[in-house]
Amino acid sequence: MDPKKLKRDASKVHAYLKEMEDGTLVTTKGCKIYIPARFAEQQMAFLGTETSISGIFAITVDDTYMGVSLANAMMRIEPTITNYIKIEDEDYIEFVFTPGSVVIANINLLKSDIFIYRIYSELLGKGHVPWFMGYQELGRIFESARHHAGVSVGANHAIVEMIVAAISRLADDRTQYYRQSVKTEKDLAIDPTFIPLRSVTYGASNTTAKLVGAYWEEGLTSALVNPSDSVEPIEGLLRR
């Protein structure tokens, strides 16, 4: 599956799904759902007699159109076939649903505030952002937190957007912020790369922060490879 050939069109995906009176969500013509295989290691997916996955996934129809779910909850699905595949050199799980099959067993999802931390740790803290999530989707990652998890992650998107802006970097130079290269909406077509929020190598912006923080060897290497060209205010205070 080549994600570059997919067209983002949520309306096309919705046309293939039908909510039933018993609370199940059925696909009329078939669809596929994709999640990172890492989700199973981070308790964001459980595969067994019953399959439950994170509400954060990509869903495609006709291998042509795709949509992205950002539900902050776990949901039980009933795939016809489960495949392990590679997408952009990363391991993913592909769930195949044949026409007429149940996609989500119950659209009334259980609330769990613990799940919010798992999303934060995997996507923001560790910077493991799936291929189907871009700069704008990641900024809205906790949009349904209050509804689906029963917790608030700020009055608006500002806090999360600030974090996303900090971890979004240029693909060919991770020391450069992605936001500084975006001048028009067309520039968003160029996808950024994401670093872990806890990264010392790229997260610390000055020599002092790299040397006095955790992971000293990593920080020292970063300070030598990418030395600061000016003294930041906090450094000036510490040197007095």
KALINKA-V9453 format. One record per residue. N is the residue number from 1. RES is the residue in one small letter. PHI is phi in degrees with one decimal (* if undefined). Layout:
N;RES;PHI + N;RES;PHI
This chain:
1;m;* + 2;d;-104.0 + 3;p;-62.4 + 4;k;-69.3 + 5;k;-90.3 + 6;l;-82.9 + 7;k;-107.9 + 8;r;-77.2 + 9;d;-155.3 + 10;a;-62.2 + 11;s;-63.9 + 12;k;-65.3 + 13;v;-68.6 + 14;h;-59.9 + 15;a;-65.8 + 16;y;-96.5 + 17;l;-118.6 + 18;k;-140.0 + 19;e;-83.1 + 20;m;-96.8 + 21;e;-64.8 + 22;d;-85.1 + 23;g;91.9 + 24;t;-87.7 + 25;l;-114.1 + 26;v;-113.8 + 27;t;-98.8 + 28;t;-81.3 + 29;k;-125.1 + 30;g;98.7 + 31;c;-161.6 + 32;k;-137.4 + 33;i;-119.1 + 34;y;-126.4 + 35;i;-136.1 + 36;p;-64.4 + 37;a;-62.5 + 38;r;-60.5 + 39;f;-57.4 + 40;a;-67.5 + 41;e;-78.2 + 42;q;-102.0 + 43;q;58.6 + 44;m;-112.1 + 45;a;-162.6 + 46;f;-131.9 + 47;l;-113.2 + 48;g;-176.9 + 49;t;-58.0 + 50;e;-117.0 + 51;t;-113.4 + 52;s;-124.1 + 53;i;-134.1 + 54;s;-63.6 + 55;g;-75.2 + 56;i;-101.2 + 57;f;-159.2 + 58;a;-104.0 + 59;i;-129.0 + 60;t;-124.5 + 61;v;-132.9 + 62;d;57.9 + 63;d;53.4 + 64;t;-128.3 + 65;y;-111.6 + 66;m;-140.2 + 67;g;-137.2 + 68;v;-125.1 + 69;s;-96.5 + 70;l;-123.4 + 71;a;-69.8 + 72;n;-86.6 + 73;a;-160.1 + 74;m;-90.1 + 75;m;-142.0 + 76;r;-88.9 + 77;i;-118.5 + 78;e;-130.5 + 79;p;-69.3 + 80;t;-77.4 + 81;i;-137.9 + 82;t;-120.6 + 83;n;-123.1 + 84;y;-106.1 + 85;i;-133.5 + 86;k;-109.3 + 87;i;-131.0 + 88;e;51.7 + 89;d;67.3 + 90;e;-114.3 + 91;d;-81.4 + 92;y;-132.5 + 93;i;-110.0 + 94;e;-108.8 + 95;f;-106.0 + 96;v;-103.1 + 97;f;-121.0 + 98;t;-80.1 + 99;p;-53.9 + 100;g;87.8 + 101;s;-86.4 + 102;v;-80.2 + 103;v;-91.9 + 104;i;-113.0 + 105;a;-68.4 + 106;n;-155.5 + 107;i;-78.8 + 108;n;-87.4 + 109;l;-88.5 + 110;l;-77.1 + 111;k;-87.5 + 112;s;-147.5 + 113;d;-71.2 + 114;i;-63.9 + 115;f;-63.5 + 116;i;-61.7 + 117;y;-64.1 + 118;r;-63.4 + 119;i;-64.4 + 120;y;-60.0 + 121;s;-62.3 + 122;e;-74.8 + 123;l;-87.8 + 124;l;-96.9 + 125;g;-60.7 + 126;k;-97.4 + 127;g;71.3 + 128;h;-89.9 + 129;v;-93.1 + 130;p;-63.7 + 131;w;-60.6 + 132;f;-84.0 + 133;m;-110.2 + 134;g;-105.6 + 135;y;-58.3 + 136;q;-74.5 + 137;e;-62.3 + 138;l;-65.1 + 139;g;-66.9 + 140;r;-106.9 + 141;i;-60.0 + 142;f;-105.3 + 143;e;-60.6 + 144;s;-102.3 + 145;a;-57.9 + 146;r;-65.6 + 147;h;-73.0 + 148;h;-91.3 + 149;a;-116.5 + 150;g;75.7 + 151;v;-131.2 + 152;s;-106.1 + 153;v;-114.9 + 154;g;97.0 + 155;a;-70.4 + 156;n;-150.0 + 157;h;-80.1 + 158;a;-54.9 + 159;i;-64.6 + 160;v;-66.0 + 161;e;-62.4 + 162;m;-65.2 + 163;i;-65.5 + 164;v;-62.4 + 165;a;-62.7 + 166;a;-75.0 + 167;i;-96.7 + 168;s;-88.4 + 169;r;-129.0 + 170;l;-71.2 + 171;a;-62.3 + 172;d;-92.7 + 173;d;-159.6 + 174;r;-72.0 + 175;t;-82.4 + 176;q;-100.9 + 177;y;-72.8 + 178;y;-62.5 + 179;r;-61.0 + 180;q;-77.7 + 181;s;-98.9 + 182;v;-91.0 + 183;k;-107.9 + 184;t;-131.8 + 185;e;-62.9 + 186;k;-64.6 + 187;d;-65.8 + 188;l;-69.8 + 189;a;-68.4 + 190;i;-88.5 + 191;d;-73.0 + 192;p;-84.1 + 193;t;-108.5 + 194;f;-120.2 + 195;i;-106.6 + 196;p;-66.1 + 197;l;-60.9 + 198;r;-88.5 + 199;s;-66.1 + 200;v;-81.8 + 201;t;-59.1 + 202;y;-110.5 + 203;g;-76.4 + 204;a;-74.5 + 205;s;-99.4 + 206;n;-142.1 + 207;t;-61.7 + 208;t;-60.0 + 209;a;-62.8 + 210;k;-68.5 + 211;l;-88.6 + 212;v;-96.7 + 213;g;-86.2 + 214;a;-72.0 + 215;y;56.0 + 216;w;-58.8 + 217;e;-63.2 + 218;e;-64.4 + 219;g;-66.4 + 220;l;-64.0 + 221;t;-60.1 + 222;s;-64.2 + 223;a;-64.6 + 224;l;-76.2 + 225;v;-76.0 + 226;n;-124.3 + 227;p;-67.9 + 228;s;-70.9 + 229;d;-103.1 + 230;s;-156.9 + 231;v;-96.2 + 232;e;-82.7 + 233;p;-51.5 + 234;i;-64.7 + 235;e;-65.7 + 236;g;-60.4 + 237;l;-66.2 + 238;l;-69.7 + 239;r;-84.8 + 240;r;-76.3
